[in-house]
Amino acid sequence: MITTATDRPWPGDTGLADHEAAGLHLPCTVRLKIFTLDNRLILRRIGDLSASDRKRVSEQVRSYLF
């Protein structure tokens, strides 16, 4: 999940260093929440995480799953 919420951080929150590359207008945080989502609910793609943000988020996911 990607959120602008900063008031109550969760374990595993990863701030995005390059939110513009992801097509986001405001600084955001990737918050680890594992769930399934029907692809039909995804209306459009707005961007991609930068390589450095993708690496940091992947490291967080790995630390929680393995």
Phi and psi restraints in degrees (range 20) as a CNS / XPLOR table:
assign (resid 1 and name C) (resid 2 and name N)
       (resid 2 and name CA) (resid 2 and name C) 1.0 -113.6 20.0 2
assign (resid 2 and name N) (resid 2 and name CA)
       (resid 2 and name C) (resid 3 and name N) 1.0 130.2 20.0 2
assign (resid 2 and name C) (resid 3 and name N)
       (resid 3 and name CA) (resid 3 and name C) 1.0 -138.7 20.0 2
assign (resid 3 and name N) (resid 3 and name CA)
       (resid 3 and name C) (resid 4 and name N) 1.0 157.2 20.0 2
assign (resid 3 and name C) (resid 4 and name N)
       (resid 4 and name CA) (resid 4 and name C) 1.0 -96.6 20.0 2
assign (resid 4 and name N) (resid 4 and name CA)
       (resid 4 and name C) (resid 5 and name N) 1.0 -4.3 20.0 2
assign (resid 4 and name C) (resid 5 and name N)
       (resid 5 and name CA) (resid 5 and name C) 1.0 -63.6 20.0 2
assign (resid 5 and name N) (resid 5 and name CA)
       (resid 5 and name C) (resid 6 and name N) 1.0 131.2 20.0 2
assign (resid 5 and name C) (resid 6 and name N)
       (resid 6 and name CA) (resid 6 and name C) 1.0 -128.9 20.0 2
assign (resid 6 and name N) (resid 6 and name CA)
       (resid 6 and name C) (resid 7 and name N) 1.0 -3.8 20.0 2
assign (resid 6 and name C) (resid 7 and name N)
       (resid 7 and name CA) (resid 7 and name C) 1.0 -72.0 20.0 2
assign (resid 7 and name N) (resid 7 and name CA)
       (resid 7 and name C) (resid 8 and name N) 1.0 -34.3 20.0 2
assign (resid 7 and name C) (resid 8 and name N)
       (resid 8 and name CA) (resid 8 and name C) 1.0 -133.2 20.0 2
assign (resid 8 and name N) (resid 8 and name CA)
       (resid 8 and name C) (resid 9 and name N) 1.0 88.3 20.0 2
assign (resid 8 and name C) (resid 9 and name N)
       (resid 9 and name CA) (resid 9 and name C) 1.0 -65.2 20.0 2
assign (resid 9 and name N) (resid 9 and name CA)
       (resid 9 and name C) (resid 10 and name N) 1.0 148.0 20.0 2
assign (resid 9 and name C) (resid 10 and name N)
       (resid 10 and name CA) (resid 10 and name C) 1.0 -104.8 20.0 2
assign (resid 10 and name N) (resid 10 and name CA)
       (resid 10 and name C) (resid 11 and name N) 1.0 155.0 20.0 2
assign (resid 10 and name C) (resid 11 and name N)
       (resid 11 and name CA) (resid 11 and name C) 1.0 -59.0 20.0 2
assign (resid 11 and name N) (resid 11 and name CA)
       (resid 11 and name C) (resid 12 and name N) 1.0 135.6 20.0 2
assign (resid 11 and name C) (resid 12 and name N)
       (resid 12 and name CA) (resid 12 and name C) 1.0 91.3 20.0 2
assign (resid 12 and name N) (resid 12 and name CA)
       (resid 12 and name C) (resid 13 and name N) 1.0 -4.8 20.0 2
assign (resid 12 and name C) (resid 13 and name N)
       (resid 13 and name CA) (resid 13 and name C) 1.0 -59.3 20.0 2
assign (resid 13 and name N) (resid 13 and name CA)
       (resid 13 and name C) (resid 14 and name N) 1.0 137.1 20.0 2
assign (resid 13 and name C) (resid 14 and name N)
       (resid 14 and name CA) (resid 14 and name C) 1.0 -129.7 20.0 2
assign (resid 14 and name N) (resid 14 and name CA)
       (resid 14 and name C) (resid 15 and name N) 1.0 112.4 20.0 2
assign (resid 14 and name C) (resid 15 and name N)
       (resid 15 and name CA) (resid 15 and name C) 1.0 -69.9 20.0 2
assign (resid 15 and name N) (resid 15 and name CA)
       (resid 15 and name C) (resid 16 and name N) 1.0 139.7 20.0 2
assign (resid 15 and name C) (resid 16 and name N)
       (resid 16 and name CA) (resid 16 and name C) 1.0 -84.7 20.0 2
assign (resid 16 and name N) (resid 16 and name CA)
       (resid 16 and name C) (resid 17 and name N) 1.0 127.8 20.0 2
assign (resid 16 and name C) (resid 17 and name N)
       (resid 17 and name CA) (resid 17 and name C) 1.0 -79.4 20.0 2
assign (resid 17 and name N) (resid 17 and name CA)
       (resid 17 and name C) (resid 18 and name N) 1.0 -27.3 20.0 2
assign (resid 17 and name C) (resid 18 and name N)
       (resid 18 and name CA) (resid 18 and name C) 1.0 -131.0 20.0 2
assign (resid 18 and name N) (resid 18 and name CA)
       (resid 18 and name C) (resid 19 and name N) 1.0 69.9 20.0 2
assign (resid 18 and name C) (resid 19 and name N)
       (resid 19 and name CA) (resid 19 and name C) 1.0 -66.3 20.0 2
assign (resid 19 and name N) (resid 19 and name CA)
       (resid 19 and name C) (resid 20 and name N) 1.0 -27.8 20.0 2
assign (resid 19 and name C) (resid 20 and name N)
       (resid 20 and name CA) (resid 20 and name C) 1.0 -63.4 20.0 2
assign (resid 20 and name N) (resid 20 and name CA)
       (resid 20 and name C) (resid 21 and name N) 1.0 -37.2 20.0 2
assign (resid 20 and name C) (resid 21 and name N)
       (resid 21 and name CA) (resid 21 and name C) 1.0 -62.5 20.0 2
assign (resid 21 and name N) (resid 21 and name CA)
       (resid 21 and name C) (resid 22 and name N) 1.0 -28.3 20.0 2
assign (resid 21 and name C) (resid 22 and name N)
       (resid 22 and name CA) (resid 22 and name C) 1.0 -86.1 20.0 2
assign (resid 22 and name N) (resid 22 and name CA)
       (resid 22 and name C) (resid 23 and name N) 1.0 3.1 20.0 2
assign (resid 22 and name C) (resid 23 and name N)
       (resid 23 and name CA) (resid 23 and name C) 1.0 79.9 20.0 2
assign (resid 23 and name N) (resid 23 and name CA)
       (resid 23 and name C) (resid 24 and name N) 1.0 20.0 20.0 2
assign (resid 23 and name C) (resid 24 and name N)
       (resid 24 and name CA) (resid 24 and name C) 1.0 -102.8 20.0 2
assign (resid 24 and name N) (resid 24 and name CA)
       (resid 24 and name C) (resid 25 and name N) 1.0 142.2 20.0 2
assign (resid 24 and name C) (resid 25 and name N)
       (resid 25 and name CA) (resid 25 and name C) 1.0 -87.3 20.0 2
assign (resid 25 and name N) (resid 25 and name CA)
       (resid 25 and name C) (resid 26 and name N) 1.0 -22.2 20.0 2
assign (resid 25 and name C) (resid 26 and name N)
       (resid 26 and name CA) (resid 26 and name C) 1.0 -123.1 20.0 2
assign (resid 26 and name N) (resid 26 and name CA)
       (resid 26 and name C) (resid 27 and name N) 1.0 155.4 20.0 2
assign (resid 26 and name C) (resid 27 and name N)
       (resid 27 and name CA) (resid 27 and name C) 1.0 -57.3 20.0 2
assign (resid 27 and name N) (resid 27 and name CA)
       (resid 27 and name C) (resid 28 and name N) 1.0 136.9 20.0 2
assign (resid 27 and name C) (resid 28 and name N)
       (resid 28 and name CA) (resid 28 and name C) 1.0 -135.7 20.0 2
assign (resid 28 and name N) (resid 28 and name CA)
       (resid 28 and name C) (resid 29 and name N) 1.0 167.1 20.0 2
assign (resid 28 and name C) (resid 29 and name N)
       (resid 29 and name CA) (resid 29 and name C) 1.0 -126.0 20.0 2
assign (resid 29 and name N) (resid 29 and name CA)
       (resid 29 and name C) (resid 30 and name N) 1.0 136.8 20.0 2
assign (resid 29 and name C) (resid 30 and name N)
       (resid 30 and name CA) (resid 30 and name C) 1.0 -86.4 20.0 2
assign (resid 30 and name N) (resid 30 and name CA)
       (resid 30 and name C) (resid 31 and name N) 1.0 121.5 20.0 2
assign (resid 30 and name C) (resid 31 and name N)
       (resid 31 and name CA) (resid 31 and name C) 1.0 -109.6 20.0 2
assign (resid 31 and name N) (resid 31 and name CA)
       (resid 31 and name C) (resid 32 and name N) 1.0 122.8 20.0 2
assign (resid 31 and name C) (resid 32 and name N)
       (resid 32 and name CA) (resid 32 and name C) 1.0 -70.7 20.0 2
assign (resid 32 and name N) (resid 32 and name CA)
       (resid 32 and name C) (resid 33 and name N) 1.0 112.6 20.0 2
assign (resid 32 and name C) (resid 33 and name N)
       (resid 33 and name CA) (resid 33 and name C) 1.0 -141.1 20.0 2
assign (resid 33 and name N) (resid 33 and name CA)
       (resid 33 and name C) (resid 34 and name N) 1.0 117.1 20.0 2
assign (resid 33 and name C) (resid 34 and name N)
       (resid 34 and name CA) (resid 34 and name C) 1.0 -94.9 20.0 2
assign (resid 34 and name N) (resid 34 and name CA)
       (resid 34 and name C) (resid 35 and name N) 1.0 122.6 20.0 2
assign (resid 34 and name C) (resid 35 and name N)
       (resid 35 and name CA) (resid 35 and name C) 1.0 -158.3 20.0 2
assign (resid 35 and name N) (resid 35 and name CA)
       (resid 35 and name C) (resid 36 and name N) 1.0 170.3 20.0 2
assign (resid 35 and name C) (resid 36 and name N)
       (resid 36 and name CA) (resid 36 and name C) 1.0 -105.1 20.0 2
assign (resid 36 and name N) (resid 36 and name CA)
       (resid 36 and name C) (resid 37 and name N) 1.0 149.6 20.0 2
assign (resid 36 and name C) (resid 37 and name N)
       (resid 37 and name CA) (resid 37 and name C) 1.0 -139.5 20.0 2
assign (resid 37 and name N) (resid 37 and name CA)
       (resid 37 and name C) (resid 38 and name N) 1.0 127.8 20.0 2
assign (resid 37 and name C) (resid 38 and name N)
       (resid 38 and name CA) (resid 38 and name C) 1.0 -64.1 20.0 2
assign (resid 38 and name N) (resid 38 and name CA)
       (resid 38 and name C) (resid 39 and name N) 1.0 126.8 20.0 2
assign (resid 38 and name C) (resid 39 and name N)
       (resid 39 and name CA) (resid 39 and name C) 1.0 -56.6 20.0 2
assign (resid 39 and name N) (resid 39 and name CA)
       (resid 39 and name C) (resid 40 and name N) 1.0 -24.9 20.0 2
assign (resid 39 and name C) (resid 40 and name N)
       (resid 40 and name CA) (resid 40 and name C) 1.0 -67.2 20.0 2
assign (resid 40 and name N) (resid 40 and name CA)
       (resid 40 and name C) (resid 41 and name N) 1.0 -16.9 20.0 2
assign (resid 40 and name C) (resid 41 and name N)
       (resid 41 and name CA) (resid 41 and name C) 1.0 -85.0 20.0 2
assign (resid 41 and name N) (resid 41 and name CA)
       (resid 41 and name C) (resid 42 and name N) 1.0 -11.1 20.0 2
assign (resid 41 and name C) (resid 42 and name N)
       (resid 42 and name CA) (resid 42 and name C) 1.0 -85.1 20.0 2
assign (resid 42 and name N) (resid 42 and name CA)
       (resid 42 and name C) (resid 43 and name N) 1.0 114.9 20.0 2
assign (resid 42 and name C) (resid 43 and name N)
       (resid 43 and name CA) (resid 43 and name C) 1.0 -86.1 20.0 2
assign (resid 43 and name N) (resid 43 and name CA)
       (resid 43 and name C) (resid 44 and name N) 1.0 -36.9 20.0 2
assign (resid 43 and name C) (resid 44 and name N)
       (resid 44 and name CA) (resid 44 and name C) 1.0 -163.7 20.0 2
assign (resid 44 and name N) (resid 44 and name CA)
       (resid 44 and name C) (resid 45 and name N) 1.0 163.8 20.0 2
assign (resid 44 and name C) (resid 45 and name N)
       (resid 45 and name CA) (resid 45 and name C) 1.0 -102.4 20.0 2
assign (resid 45 and name N) (resid 45 and name CA)
       (resid 45 and name C) (resid 46 and name N) 1.0 130.5 20.0 2
assign (resid 45 and name C) (resid 46 and name N)
       (resid 46 and name CA) (resid 46 and name C) 1.0 -103.5 20.0 2
assign (resid 46 and name N) (resid 46 and name CA)
       (resid 46 and name C) (resid 47 and name N) 1.0 -15.5 20.0 2
assign (resid 46 and name C) (resid 47 and name N)
       (resid 47 and name CA) (resid 47 and name C) 1.0 170.2 20.0 2
assign (resid 47 and name N) (resid 47 and name CA)
       (resid 47 and name C) (resid 48 and name N) 1.0 -171.2 20.0 2
assign (resid 47 and name C) (resid 48 and name N)
       (resid 48 and name CA) (resid 48 and name C) 1.0 -131.3 20.0 2
assign (resid 48 and name N) (resid 48 and name CA)
       (resid 48 and name C) (resid 49 and name N) 1.0 148.5 20.0 2
assign (resid 48 and name C) (resid 49 and name N)
       (resid 49 and name CA) (resid 49 and name C) 1.0 -67.6 20.0 2
assign (resid 49 and name N) (resid 49 and name CA)
       (resid 49 and name C) (resid 50 and name N) 1.0 144.6 20.0 2
assign (resid 49 and name C) (resid 50 and name N)
       (resid 50 and name CA) (resid 50 and name C) 1.0 -64.4 20.0 2
assign (resid 50 and name N) (resid 50 and name CA)
       (resid 50 and name C) (resid 51 and name N) 1.0 162.7 20.0 2
assign (resid 50 and name C) (resid 51 and name N)
       (resid 51 and name CA) (resid 51 and name C) 1.0 -58.6 20.0 2
assign (resid 51 and name N) (resid 51 and name CA)
       (resid 51 and name C) (resid 52 and name N) 1.0 -42.2 20.0 2
assign (resid 51 and name C) (resid 52 and name N)
       (resid 52 and name CA) (resid 52 and name C) 1.0 -69.3 20.0 2
assign (resid 52 and name N) (resid 52 and name CA)
       (resid 52 and name C) (resid 53 and name N) 1.0 -39.2 20.0 2
assign (resid 52 and name C) (resid 53 and name N)
       (resid 53 and name CA) (resid 53 and name C) 1.0 -66.4 20.0 2
assign (resid 53 and name N) (resid 53 and name CA)
       (resid 53 and name C) (resid 54 and name N) 1.0 -41.2 20.0 2
assign (resid 53 and name C) (resid 54 and name N)
       (resid 54 and name CA) (resid 54 and name C) 1.0 -61.0 20.0 2
assign (resid 54 and name N) (resid 54 and name CA)
       (resid 54 and name C) (resid 55 and name N) 1.0 -40.3 20.0 2
assign (resid 54 and name C) (resid 55 and name N)
       (resid 55 and name CA) (resid 55 and name C) 1.0 -64.5 20.0 2
assign (resid 55 and name N) (resid 55 and name CA)
       (resid 55 and name C) (resid 56 and name N) 1.0 -44.9 20.0 2
assign (resid 55 and name C) (resid 56 and name N)
       (resid 56 and name CA) (resid 56 and name C) 1.0 -65.6 20.0 2
assign (resid 56 and name N) (resid 56 and name CA)
       (resid 56 and name C) (resid 57 and name N) 1.0 -40.8 20.0 2
assign (resid 56 and name C) (resid 57 and name N)
       (resid 57 and name CA) (resid 57 and name C) 1.0 -66.3 20.0 2
assign (resid 57 and name N) (resid 57 and name CA)
       (resid 57 and name C) (resid 58 and name N) 1.0 -42.5 20.0 2
assign (resid 57 and name C) (resid 58 and name N)
       (resid 58 and name CA) (resid 58 and name C) 1.0 -59.7 20.0 2
assign (resid 58 and name N) (resid 58 and name CA)
       (resid 58 and name C) (resid 59 and name N) 1.0 -40.3 20.0 2
assign (resid 58 and name C) (resid 59 and name N)
       (resid 59 and name CA) (resid 59 and name C) 1.0 -63.3 20.0 2
assign (resid 59 and name N) (resid 59 and name CA)
       (resid 59 and name C) (resid 60 and name N) 1.0 -40.0 20.0 2
assign (resid 59 and name C) (resid 60 and name N)
       (resid 60 and name CA) (resid 60 and name C) 1.0 -64.0 20.0 2
assign (resid 60 and name N) (resid 60 and name CA)
       (resid 60 and name C) (resid 61 and name N) 1.0 -45.7 20.0 2
assign (resid 60 and name C) (resid 61 and name N)
       (resid 61 and name CA) (resid 61 and name C) 1.0 -60.6 20.0 2
assign (resid 61 and name N) (resid 61 and name CA)
       (resid 61 and name C) (resid 62 and name N) 1.0 -46.7 20.0 2
assign (resid 61 and name C) (resid 62 and name N)
       (resid 62 and name CA) (resid 62 and name C) 1.0 -58.5 20.0 2
assign (resid 62 and name N) (resid 62 and name CA)
       (resid 62 and name C) (resid 63 and name N) 1.0 -40.7 20.0 2
assign (resid 62 and name C) (resid 63 and name N)
       (resid 63 and name CA) (resid 63 and name C) 1.0 -66.9 20.0 2
assign (resid 63 and name N) (resid 63 and name CA)
       (resid 63 and name C) (resid 64 and name N) 1.0 -26.1 20.0 2
assign (resid 63 and name C) (resid 64 and name N)
       (resid 64 and name CA) (resid 64 and name C) 1.0 -89.2 20.0 2
assign (resid 64 and name N) (resid 64 and name CA)
       (resid 64 and name C) (resid 65 and name N) 1.0 -26.9 20.0 2
assign (resid 64 and name C) (resid 65 and name N)
       (resid 65 and name CA) (resid 65 and name C) 1.0 -95.8 20.0 2
assign (resid 65 and name N) (resid 65 and name CA)
       (resid 65 and name C) (resid 66 and name N) 1.0 -23.6 20.0 2
